[in-house]
Amino acid sequence: MRRPVPERPGPGQESVWDYPRPPAVDPSPESVEVWLGGVRVAASTRTLRVLETSHPPTYYLPREDWVDGALRPAPGSSFCEWKGEAAYLDVVGGGVVAPGAAWTYPQPTRGFEGLLDHVAVMPAAMERCVVDGEVVTPQAGGFYGGWVTSRVVGPFKGEPGTWGW
């Protein structure tokens, strides 16, 4: 396995290789929007970023910052060794349904209690996600929910050749 060579961050940037493991929960005042079906289904300036080594941030928006009817329970769950058991949600907007594209932690584990009543989304399953006016690039690989912006540098887990990092 080839060891990653971290990119050097420029002014105002962060390296995902400086993020901790286990992850940290970082309150963010950035303006975050989620769009689906031509409709803004969520907007917040009170998000939480989960920061984990080698991953771009995953943004969690307060449930109350989602448009009424934009979230509905979906089948399935998964387990994170750090945050606990996730419950899945469909995202609905403008007549479009993104099945199981969002998740929440109904009973987050110790240290991640702040994630209670917050919802994360797979940016690749949305029309677009926006942070401070910048359209997000979804984290590669189709499994992770990271939001790549010009604020962060990698390389990022999920890209080809990163399995096993």
C-alpha positions as CSV (number, residue, x, y, z in Angstrom):
1,M,0.0,0.0,0.0
2,R,1.4,3.4,-1.0
3,R,1.5,6.0,1.8
4,P,-0.3,9.2,1.0
5,V,1.6,12.4,0.6
6,P,-0.4,15.2,2.1
7,E,-0.9,18.3,0.0
8,R,0.4,21.5,1.6
9,P,-2.5,23.8,2.6
10,G,-2.5,27.4,1.3
11,P,-3.8,30.5,3.1
12,G,-7.3,29.8,4.6
13,Q,-7.1,26.1,3.8
14,E,-7.0,23.0,6.0
15,S,-5.3,19.7,5.4
16,V,-7.5,16.7,6.1
17,W,-4.3,15.1,7.3
18,D,-4.3,17.5,10.3
19,Y,-7.8,16.3,11.3
20,P,-7.9,13.9,14.3
21,R,-8.8,10.2,14.7
22,P,-11.1,9.6,16.4
23,P,-13.0,12.4,14.6
24,A,-13.8,15.8,16.1
25,V,-17.1,17.7,16.0
26,D,-16.5,21.3,14.9
27,P,-19.3,24.0,15.1
28,S,-19.3,26.0,11.9
29,P,-21.0,29.4,11.1
30,E,-20.6,28.8,7.3
31,S,-23.7,29.2,5.2
32,V,-24.7,25.7,4.1
33,E,-27.5,24.9,1.6
34,V,-28.8,21.6,0.2
35,W,-30.8,21.5,-3.1
36,L,-32.8,18.7,-4.6
37,G,-35.3,18.8,-7.5
38,G,-34.8,22.6,-8.0
39,V,-35.8,23.3,-4.4
40,R,-33.6,24.3,-1.4
41,V,-34.5,21.6,1.1
42,A,-32.1,22.9,3.9
43,A,-30.2,26.0,4.8
44,S,-28.2,26.7,7.9
45,T,-25.5,28.8,9.5
46,R,-25.4,26.5,12.5
47,T,-23.9,23.3,11.2
48,L,-21.5,20.8,12.7
49,R,-18.5,19.6,10.7
50,V,-17.2,16.1,11.5
51,L,-13.5,16.1,10.9
52,E,-11.6,12.8,10.5
53,T,-8.1,12.1,9.3
54,S,-8.0,11.7,5.4
55,H,-11.7,12.7,5.0
56,P,-13.2,16.0,3.8
57,P,-15.6,17.4,6.3
58,T,-19.1,16.0,6.6
59,Y,-21.6,18.7,7.4
60,Y,-24.5,18.0,9.8
61,L,-27.4,20.4,9.7
62,P,-29.9,20.9,12.6
63,R,-33.1,19.0,11.8
64,E,-35.1,22.2,12.3
65,D,-33.1,23.9,9.4
66,W,-34.6,21.4,6.9
67,V,-37.8,22.3,5.0
68,D,-40.9,20.6,6.4
69,G,-41.4,17.3,4.5
70,A,-37.9,17.2,3.1
71,L,-36.9,14.3,5.4
72,R,-38.7,11.0,6.0
73,P,-37.6,7.8,7.6
74,A,-35.9,5.2,5.3
75,P,-35.1,1.6,5.9
76,G,-31.7,0.5,7.1
77,S,-29.1,1.6,9.5
78,S,-25.3,1.4,9.8
79,F,-22.8,1.5,12.7
80,C,-19.9,3.9,13.1
81,E,-17.3,2.9,15.6
82,W,-17.1,6.5,16.8
83,K,-20.6,7.9,16.5
84,G,-22.8,4.9,17.1
85,E,-25.8,3.6,15.1
86,A,-27.1,5.8,12.2
87,A,-30.7,5.9,11.0
88,Y,-31.3,6.6,7.4
89,L,-33.6,9.2,5.8
90,D,-35.0,9.8,2.4
91,V,-34.5,13.4,1.1
92,V,-37.5,14.8,-0.8
93,G,-37.5,18.0,-2.8
94,G,-39.3,19.3,-6.0
95,G,-40.9,16.0,-6.7
96,V,-37.6,14.1,-6.5
97,V,-36.8,11.5,-3.8
98,A,-33.2,10.6,-2.9
99,P,-33.7,7.3,-1.1
100,G,-31.6,6.8,2.1
101,A,-29.4,9.8,1.1
102,A,-29.3,11.3,4.6
103,W,-28.6,10.0,8.1
104,T,-28.8,10.9,11.7
105,Y,-27.7,9.5,15.0
106,P,-30.7,9.1,17.3
107,Q,-28.5,8.1,20.2
108,P,-24.9,9.3,19.5
109,T,-22.2,7.8,21.6
110,R,-20.3,9.7,24.3
111,G,-18.3,12.6,22.8
112,F,-20.6,12.9,19.8
113,E,-23.8,14.0,21.7
114,G,-23.8,17.3,19.7
115,L,-24.9,15.3,16.6
116,L,-28.3,14.6,18.2
117,D,-31.0,16.2,16.1
118,H,-28.6,16.9,13.2
119,V,-28.8,15.4,9.7
120,A,-26.0,14.7,7.2
121,V,-26.5,14.0,3.6
122,M,-24.6,12.4,0.7
123,P,-23.7,15.3,-1.5
124,A,-23.5,13.0,-4.6
125,A,-27.2,12.2,-4.1
126,M,-28.3,15.8,-4.1
127,E,-28.7,18.3,-6.9
128,R,-26.1,20.4,-5.2
129,C,-24.7,21.2,-1.8
130,V,-23.3,24.7,-1.2
131,V,-20.9,26.0,1.4
132,D,-20.5,29.8,1.6
133,G,-21.6,30.1,-2.1
134,E,-19.2,27.4,-3.3
135,V,-20.8,24.2,-4.9
136,V,-19.4,21.2,-3.1
137,T,-17.7,18.3,-4.9
138,P,-18.8,15.0,-3.3
139,Q,-16.1,12.8,-1.7
140,A,-15.1,10.1,-4.2
141,G,-15.9,6.5,-3.8
142,G,-19.7,6.5,-3.3
143,F,-19.5,5.4,0.4
144,Y,-18.4,8.4,2.3
145,G,-20.3,11.6,2.8
146,G,-17.5,14.2,2.7
147,W,-17.9,17.7,1.2
148,V,-14.9,18.8,-0.8
149,T,-14.5,22.6,-1.1
150,S,-11.5,24.8,-1.9
151,R,-11.1,25.2,1.9
152,V,-9.7,21.6,2.2
153,V,-6.8,19.8,0.6
154,G,-6.1,16.0,0.5
155,P,-5.5,13.6,-0.8
156,F,-8.9,12.3,0.3
157,K,-9.9,8.8,1.3
158,G,-12.3,7.3,-1.3
159,E,-10.2,8.2,-4.4
160,P,-8.7,5.4,-6.4
161,G,-5.9,3.6,-4.6
162,T,-7.0,4.8,-1.1
163,W,-8.5,1.6,0.1
164,G,-6.8,0.5,3.4
165,W,-5.7,4.0,4.5
